[in-house]
Amino acid sequence: MAWLVSDAKVLASLEIAETRREKLRGLLGRSTFEGAILLTPVRSVHTMGMRFPIDVAFCDADLVVLGIRRVKPHRLPRPPRHTRAIVEAEAGSFERWKLKVGDQLEVRR
């Protein structure tokens, strides 16, 4: 099991999607989701076929948050330049975690 960490604080349990198949699936087909999923390396995401809105953090290669969006189902958000990884979570999660642009994320196993 992995954990998503920021500023020495554990934000959530973390799934890591590294294979093409894992990245394509992401949160598709789920009705809810506890924790977060990291898609890497990727530059963009979509919510086609999603059943619920999600929070999306666009990160650079070092997992610094470049942008945050709440994305409704059936949308294609535009990623900031230099996006290399994306963290997805159920809508409202980033607000609870107080995640913001500029935060340095870390994966701990």
C-alpha positions as CSV (number, residue, x, y, z in Angstrom):
1,M,0.0,0.0,0.0
2,A,1.2,3.5,-0.8
3,W,0.3,6.8,0.8
4,L,0.0,10.3,-0.7
5,V,1.9,12.7,1.6
6,S,2.4,16.5,1.6
7,D,4.4,18.5,4.1
8,A,5.0,15.3,6.2
9,K,1.2,14.9,6.5
10,V,-0.5,11.7,5.1
11,L,-3.4,12.9,2.9
12,A,-4.7,9.6,1.7
13,S,-4.1,6.0,0.7
14,L,-2.8,5.9,-2.8
15,E,-3.2,3.6,-5.9
16,I,-0.5,4.0,-8.5
17,A,-1.5,3.5,-12.1
18,E,1.6,3.0,-14.2
19,T,0.6,0.6,-16.9
20,R,-1.3,1.7,-20.0
21,R,-4.3,-0.4,-18.9
22,E,-4.3,0.9,-15.3
23,K,-4.1,4.5,-16.6
24,L,-6.9,4.0,-19.1
25,R,-9.2,2.6,-16.4
26,G,-8.3,5.1,-13.7
27,L,-11.6,5.7,-11.8
28,L,-13.9,4.5,-14.6
29,G,-16.6,2.0,-13.5
30,R,-16.4,3.0,-9.8
31,S,-19.3,4.6,-8.0
32,T,-17.2,6.1,-5.2
33,F,-13.5,6.1,-4.3
34,E,-11.7,6.4,-1.0
35,G,-8.2,7.8,-1.2
36,A,-6.4,8.9,-4.4
37,I,-5.0,7.5,-7.6
38,L,-1.7,8.6,-9.2
39,L,-1.4,8.4,-12.9
40,T,2.2,8.6,-14.1
41,P,3.6,9.5,-16.6
42,V,0.6,11.2,-18.2
43,R,-0.2,14.7,-19.4
44,S,-4.0,14.8,-19.4
45,V,-7.2,13.0,-18.3
46,H,-10.8,12.8,-19.2
47,T,-14.0,12.0,-17.3
48,M,-15.9,10.3,-20.1
49,G,-18.0,7.5,-18.6
50,M,-17.4,8.7,-15.0
51,R,-20.2,8.4,-12.5
52,F,-19.2,11.2,-10.2
53,P,-17.2,14.4,-10.2
54,I,-13.5,14.3,-9.3
55,D,-10.7,16.5,-8.1
56,V,-7.7,16.5,-10.4
57,A,-4.2,17.7,-9.4
58,F,-1.9,18.3,-12.4
59,C,1.7,17.8,-11.2
60,D,5.1,18.2,-12.8
61,A,7.7,15.4,-12.9
62,D,8.7,16.1,-9.2
63,L,5.0,16.0,-8.1
64,V,4.7,19.7,-7.5
65,V,1.0,20.7,-8.0
66,L,0.7,22.9,-11.0
67,G,-3.0,23.2,-11.1
68,I,-6.2,21.9,-9.5
69,R,-9.6,21.4,-11.1
70,R,-12.9,19.9,-10.0
71,V,-14.1,18.0,-13.1
72,K,-17.6,16.9,-13.7
73,P,-18.4,13.6,-15.6
74,H,-18.0,13.7,-19.4
75,R,-15.4,16.5,-19.5
76,L,-11.9,16.9,-20.8
77,P,-10.0,19.4,-18.7
78,R,-7.1,21.3,-20.2
79,P,-3.8,20.6,-18.3
80,P,-1.3,23.2,-17.4
81,R,2.0,23.1,-19.3
82,H,4.7,20.8,-18.0
83,T,2.1,18.3,-16.5
84,R,3.7,14.9,-16.2
85,A,1.6,13.2,-13.4
86,I,-2.0,13.5,-12.2
87,V,-3.6,12.8,-8.9
88,E,-7.3,12.0,-8.9
89,A,-9.7,11.8,-6.0
90,E,-13.4,12.1,-5.3
91,A,-14.7,15.7,-5.5
92,G,-14.2,17.5,-2.2
93,S,-11.1,15.6,-1.2
94,F,-8.6,18.3,-2.0
95,E,-10.5,20.8,0.0
96,R,-10.6,18.5,3.0
97,W,-6.8,17.9,2.6
98,K,-6.1,21.6,2.0
99,L,-4.2,20.7,-1.1
100,K,-3.2,23.8,-3.2
101,V,-1.1,24.8,-6.2
102,G,2.6,24.7,-5.3
103,D,2.3,21.9,-2.8
104,Q,5.0,19.2,-3.0
105,L,3.5,15.7,-3.0
106,E,5.3,12.6,-2.1
107,V,4.6,8.9,-2.5
108,R,5.4,6.7,0.5
109,R,5.2,3.0,0.5
